[in-house]
Amino acid sequence: MDLSLTQEQEMIIGLVRRFVREEILPLELKLDPDADALDAADRDRLISKTKEMGLYGLDIPPEYGGPDIDLVTRTLIAVEMSQHRAGLYAPCYGVFGGAGLAQLFEATEEQKDKYLYPTLRGEKRGFFGLSEPSGGSDPARAIQTKAVRDGDNWIINGSKLWISGADRADFGLVFARTDSSKGRNGVTCFIVDTDTPGFHVRRIVHTLRSAHYATELQFENMVVPERNILGELNKGFAIANDRLTRQRIPYAAGCIGVAIKAQEMALEYVPQRETFGAPLSSRQAIQWMLVDNDIDIKQSLWIVLEAAEKAQRGDPFRKEAAMAKLVATEAGGRVVDRCMQMFGGLGVAKDLPLERWFREMRIRRIGEGPSEVQRHVIARELLGSSLR
Amino acid sequence: MAISLEKPWISSERVNEVLAGHMGVFQLANDNEQTIFIGFAGGKSRGGLKHEVAEMLATFPNAESFRYEITTSYWSRFKELMALHWAEHKSYPQLNNRTQVGRISPTTTGAD
């Protein structure tokens, strides 16, 4: 098994690393510590740069204008892109673009014209509306939002919780129950315009993560045309499930990037900081923290890359994606926590990014399926039918 | 859950007495108790709410009173207050620069 990077991978990663250090970090010094966006002028300038670099829209399939970079390399890029203060939830403040809602690549041509292409051009924004107050980890059972057919339309009533970006979105993918007798086979995905009467962003949900906040949505007799069904009627669960599985790899990669940056900061700091007449780096307690960090980072990186490699090959990767998400989010949390400890008071101050990473990293063990659900997924894969 | 900042307005003369160096959000009002500015004391603020409110009161002479909320979630709370102002008035407060924030449409059904 060859674990070394190709020349091309090294070149691309070097480019992104330089971009983060030379373009993102200096701008970030001027921003509020919790900011998640750049000024429009800076954003436009940096988007031009990433386009010149040939790295804009990394996750967009090449047939839609993406740069055709394999998933393993994209995962390595995601590790690099997150190595700054806002990097966990706003890697490079979005200037590398994104695929938007990847589920739209499977949409009808009419839907693509209206939603996908404008999103890829940066003219429209979408949100992903799955979780509800009744739960998010078990969408097959938790979805209570109901859609009822009315001629050529569907009438949607219900609510969603923990939805990012809905207050700034032009449309969203809303999962609703269309057949209450069929469990996971009774859920349908609708594309909903946010200016539809009855669509409400009821509130912002304040959490540990002040930037990139979540919202609560409410739908009151919202009329959505039949042609806005994404995929097939009652087949929405597969769309949600596929998204949840794929999302776990970049989600994990971001945690590793932050852990790498935190460790880098600690490695610079501990030889300089003296206590009781000797540098912190001479203390065994500190050395062991650094060693544990290094092991955590390396273990999680290989597990995430294995998941990416399997997904790239087209093999089933549900177990590996769950393992990657589980290991990287937990390891990332431990690394940031140890680094805070090494920095002492400075570690918890807003002068350094550690306190933001600490808060945001805590969410990572819950978001996109908590650690316990990942273990459940892995256990099901290991035990198979004997579990049922 | 209430999302508006609905505490009583406090006279601008009481800034030093009432406020300290906390992080948080605040609003300034004119003599008609209309919100004319929404701001926050964030992680880069040197003197927290006390400093930020005093500075803004000095900058905007028509600001007669203020109200505030201490919170470490100042970033999302600021955006929420701006979005709420837009929802209620279809405009941002008179003295705020144009800020790109989201839309909120709080409903009465089941809310609060």
Interface residues (C-beta under 8 A of the other chain):
Chain A: D32 P33 D34 A35 D36 A37 A166 D167 R168 T194 F199 H200 V201 R202 R203 I204 H206 T207 S210 A211 Y213 T215 Q218 E220 K350
Chain B: M1 I3 G42 G43 K44 T71 T72 S73 Y74 W75 S76 R77 K79 E80 A83 Q100 V101 G102 R103 I104 S105 P106 T107 T109 G110 A111
